[in-house]
Amino acid sequence: MPELPDVLVCGVGGALGEAWMRGLLNGMADGAGLDLRRCEHFVGSSAGSIVTAVLAAGERPDAGARAAAAWGDAADETPIPSAIRPSPARRPAPPGAPAPRC
């Protein structure tokens, strides 16, 4: 049986990276019998911080996968109202110009 690391470090990758890490770690748990929740320390950046927080809380790597999929499905189906769409970038005012009114 493979040895459990003292520190588990997970990196960045956005939603895709989070899904990839969850899948990899879940596969390691199922295939090699590694319970990564038992690591002494967890380090994560961006998507990795989400994955390591799940493990540090004592949950399996796939915890929250159903909720994440539901959020992704809802985001694909929800139109963005024109009132909250980003506006084109504005140039900064020249020095000494009055501040714009809101």
C-alpha positions in Angstrom: 0.0 0.0 0.0 1.4 3.5 -0.9 2.4 5.7 2.0 0.3 8.7 3.0 2.1 12.0 2.6 2.6 14.3 5.6 1.5 17.4 3.5 -1.0 17.4 0.7 -0.5 20.4 -1.7 -3.1 21.3 -4.3 -2.7 24.1 -6.8 -4.8 26.3 -9.0 -7.0 25.6 -12.1 -10.4 27.2 -11.7 -13.5 25.0 -11.8 -11.8 22.6 -14.2 -8.8 22.3 -12.0 -11.0 21.7 -8.9 -12.9 19.0 -10.8 -9.7 17.4 -12.0 -8.1 17.4 -8.5 -11.3 16.0 -6.9 -11.4 13.2 -9.5 -7.7 12.4 -9.1 -7.8 12.3 -5.3 -11.0 10.3 -5.3 -9.4 7.8 -7.7 -6.4 7.6 -5.4 -8.7 6.9 -2.4 -10.7 4.3 -4.3 -7.8 2.7 -6.3 -4.9 2.8 -3.9 -6.8 2.9 -0.6 -5.3 6.3 0.4 -7.5 8.2 2.8 -6.0 11.7 2.1 -8.2 13.1 4.8 -5.6 11.7 7.3 -2.7 13.9 6.0 -1.2 16.0 8.8 -1.2 19.3 6.8 -3.1 20.7 3.8 -1.9 23.5 1.5 -4.0 24.8 -1.3 -4.1 27.8 -3.6 -7.3 28.9 -5.4 -9.2 25.8 -6.5 -6.7 23.7 -4.4 -7.8 25.6 -1.3 -11.4 24.5 -1.9 -10.3 20.8 -2.3 -8.0 20.8 0.7 -10.7 22.5 2.9 -13.1 19.7 2.0 -10.4 17.1 3.0 -9.4 19.0 6.2 -13.1 19.0 7.2 -13.1 15.2 7.0 -15.1 14.9 3.8 -14.3 12.7 0.8 -12.8 14.6 -2.2 -16.0 14.1 -4.2 -18.1 15.9 -1.5 -20.0 18.7 -3.0 -19.7 17.4 -6.5 -23.4 17.3 -7.0 -23.9 20.9 -5.7 -21.0 22.1 -8.0 -22.6 20.4 -11.0 -26.0 22.0 -10.2 -24.3 25.5 -9.9 -22.6 24.9 -13.3 -25.9 23.8 -14.9 -27.7 26.8 -13.5 -25.0 29.2 -14.7 -25.2 27.8 -18.2 -29.0 28.3 -18.3 -29.3 31.7 -16.7 -29.1 34.8 -19.0 -27.2 37.8 -17.7 -29.5 40.8 -17.5 -28.2 43.8 -19.5 -28.2 45.9 -16.3 -25.3 43.9 -14.8 -23.3 43.2 -17.9 -19.8 44.7 -17.8 -19.6 48.1 -19.4 -16.7 49.0 -21.8 -13.5 50.2 -20.0 -13.2 54.0 -19.6 -10.0 55.9 -19.8 -8.8 57.5 -16.6 -9.5 61.2 -16.3 -6.5 63.5 -17.0 -4.8 65.1 -14.0 -6.8 68.0 -12.6 -10.1 67.0 -14.3 -13.2 67.0 -12.1 -14.3 63.6 -10.7 -17.1 62.0 -12.6 -20.6 62.1 -11.0 -22.3 58.9 -10.1 
